[in-house]
Amino acid sequence: MKAILTNYHQSPRKVRLVADLIRGKTVPQARVALSFLMQKSSEAFRKLLESAVANSRNSGVSPEGLFVKLVSVDKGQVLRRARPFGRGRSGTLRKTHSILRIELAPSAKAKEGKPARKLAKKLEARS
């Protein structure tokens, strides 16, 4: 069960912060995490997660037994715009887009431990 969002207008570096928070979580846990985040990209990820859940329902799999197997954020197209600078010069502004991918997998209890442990180690290292 996959869902893809292309040409999301925010840089991949900012979007990856939200992607790291939901990777390895069950679908209900990811919904709760995304509902309380203040980042702009959390709304896009919430809609993308709901799309992946809808795709799983169409495949005949119940969403309660799913977890977020893969979350990837890649660089999309770059819009180049000109901006005037001092002394009559011109500079280039690069407006980067992102490509968001979510993949859900069944049997969360068997696979939830390993990604959750990795995330816990990352959070402990930051503290």
SULZIWO-V320562 format. One line per field, one symbol per residue. psi: psi as a letter, one per 30 degrees, with the letter a starting at -180 (. if undefined). burial: + if it has 24 or more other C-alpha atoms within 12 Angstrom, else -. Layout:
psi=???
burial=???
This chain:
psi=jlkkjlhkikkeeeefeeefffkflleeeeeeefffkflefeeeeeeeeeeeeeeeeffgkkffglljekkkjlkblkkkkkkkalhglklkkjjklljkkkkkklieeeffeeeeeeeeeeeeef.
burial=++++++-+++++--++-++++++++++-+++-++------++++++-++++++-++------+-+++++++++++--------------------+++++++++++-+---+--++-----------
